[in-house]
Amino acid sequence: MTVIFRVAGAVAAKDLRVELRSRSALGSVLPFAATMLLALGFSLGPGRALLEQTAPGLLWLAGLFASVELFHRSYQAEADGGALEGLLLAPVDKGAIYLGKAAAAAVQLMVLFAITAAMVVVLFGLPIGPSPGLLLLTALLGVVGLSSLGSLLGLLAVLGRARQAALPVLVLPLVSPVIIAAVRATTVLTQGGTDQVAGWLGLLVAFDAAFLAAGFLVFGHLLED
């Protein structure tokens, strides 16, 4: 188990170093998320009350669609350098490589989500609510759910042209329970309530665990194909 976490940490550190040097992923994803938020805001009109009511959904939708490109780019360095075969031949548990990829994607997605959330607070007047800790926990669980599934399916985007087109089709339906639970929990918390949050957070934990377990078990098979 220690070896698995050591390998996962090394993979995550490598991916984050590559992103810090190139800034290619966040540099392309952030403008997309900002443009999407502005377009949705203008389409809803100037009504402040409507914008505040829809802000949690807009926040998570922007994060979801932007994350699809992020997941595709998470394997781009290996694909461009012909290093996917190296990952396949590495004498380590392939599940550990998946965990490292998922961890690196989660860190990048959390940065993206934080910037997007700040934009939503400023532009749409989304209140923080009386429980910022629970709000942060909701964001963290939602990001883990997105990253765990996206890091698994993102591999398909670099294995061939036909599979690259299928990435959004695969990610969006499967991750819908995570998005629904995250939106509902965010809505309740920003409105000042905490009564129903436990159920939504429990649902997020359950899907996070299921996606992580599935990814750990099948990542090696996808890599071999």
N, C-alpha and C positions, 0 to 999 in steps of 0.2 A: 504493500500500500504506500509506503514511503517513497519507493522508486517511482510509482505512478504519479504522485504529486510533484516529485522533483522534475520528472520529464514534462509534465503539464506546465509547471512554472517556467521551465526553459523555453518551451514553445511559445507561451504567452509573452514572455519577455522579448523574444526575438520578433514577434509580430508587432509589438508595441514600439520597439526600436525602429523597425522599418517604417511604421506610420509616422513617428516623430520626425524622421529624416525627410520623408517625402511629402507628408501631409496631403496625400492624393485622395484618400478615402473621404475624410471629413471635409476637405476642400471642395469636393464635388457634391457631397451629400447635403451639407449645410445650406447652400443656395437653393437646392431643390426643396428642402423643408420650409425655408423662409418664403419662397415663391408660392408654395402650396397653401401655407397659412394665410398669406395676403389674399390669394385668389378666393379662398373659402370665406374669409372675412368680408370681402367686398360683395360676394354673392349673397350673403345673409343680410346685408343692408346695415344701416347705421344704428339700428335699435340696440341700445346698451344691454337691456335685459336679455334679449335673445342671444347676444354674443356671450354673455356670462353663462347662460344655461348650456350652450353648445361647446363652450371652451374645453371641457375635459375630453369630449369626443374628438374635437379638432386636434388637440394635443397628441393623443395617442394615434390618430390616423396619420398625422404628419410623421410621427416617429416610425410607424409601421411601414409606410411606403418608402421612406428614406432608408430604412434598414435593409430593404431588399437589395439595393445597390451596394450597401456596406458588406453584406454577406457574400455577394459575388466577388468583391475586391479582396476579401479575406484570404482567398486562395490564388489571387492573381500573380503574386510574386513567385510562388512555387511553379505555377503554370508557365509563366514567361521564361523562367530560368530552367525549365525542365527538371524541377526538383520534386515533382510528385512521385517519381519512381524512387527517389531517395527516401521519402516518407514511407513508401510501401516496403522498402528493403531494410529500413532502420530496425535494429534488434531490440525494439521496445514494444510495449503494449500499445496497439493502435488506439485503444480507448483513451490512453493518456494524451496522445496527440490531439484527439477530439476535445478533451477537457481543456487543453491549453488554447486551442483555437476558440472555443466557446468563451473562455475567460477573457482573452484579448478582445473579442468582439463585444463582450459585455462592457468592458471598460470604455471602448470607443463609443458604444451606443449610449452609455450613461452620460458621457460628455455631450453627445448630440442632444440627448433628452434634456439635460440641464439648460443648454442654450435655448432650445425650443421652448421649454417651460418659461424661461425668463421673457421670451418674446410674447408668449400667450398672456402672461401676467400684465405686461405693459400694454399690448395692443387690445386685448379683449377684457381686461379687468378681472381676470380669474383670481378670486380670493384664496389666500393660503389656508385659512381656517384655523381653528384653535389647536389642531393636532399636527404640527409639521413633521413630527417624528413618524407618525403613521403614514403620512403622505410620502415621506421619503422611503419608507418600507414598501409601500405600494409600487413606487417607481422602480425600486430595486428588484422586487419580485417580477414585475412585468418585463423588465429588461432581461432578467435571467431567462424567462420563458421564451422571449423572442430570440435571444442569442443561442440558447440550447438547440432550438429547432432550426434556426437559420444557419448555424454553423454546420449542421448535418446536411441540410439540403443544398447549402451553398457549394458544396463539393461537386454537385451535379452540373453547376453552371460552367465549370472549367473542364468537364470531361467530353464535351462535344457540343456542336451548334444546336442540335435538336434538343438537347437537355437544357441548354441555357435558356431557351425560350420558355421552358416549362417551369422555371424557378418561381416566378410570381404565382403561377397557377397552383403549385404545390404548397408554398409557404402561406399564402393568404387564407385559404380555408382551414388549414390545420391549426393555425395560430389564433383563429377567431375566438375560442374560449378564453384565452389569455387576455386578448384585447377587451372583450366584453367585461370580464371580471375587473380588469384594471380601470376601465372607464367608469364602471359602477362604483367601485371603491373610491376613486378620485372625486366623483360627483358627490357622494355622501360626505366625504371629509371636507371638501371645499364649501359645502353648505352648512358646516358646523355640526354634523351628526356623527355618531360613532356606533350606533346600535347595530347596524347591519354590516359593518365593516368586517367583523370577524369571519363571517361566512364567505365573503368575497376573497379575503386574504387566504383563508384555508383552501379555497378553490385554486388560487394562484400557486400556492405551495404544492398542491397535488399535481397540477399540470407541469410545474417546473421539475418535480422529481421524476415524473413519467417521461418527459422529453429527455432529461439528462440520462436516465437509465437506458432508454432506447438508443440514444446516440452513442453511448459508451459501448453498447453491445453490437451495433450494426455498422459503425463507422469503418471498421476494417474491411468488411465485405464490400461496401461501396468503393473504397479505395482500390481494392483488388480488381473490381470490374472496370 
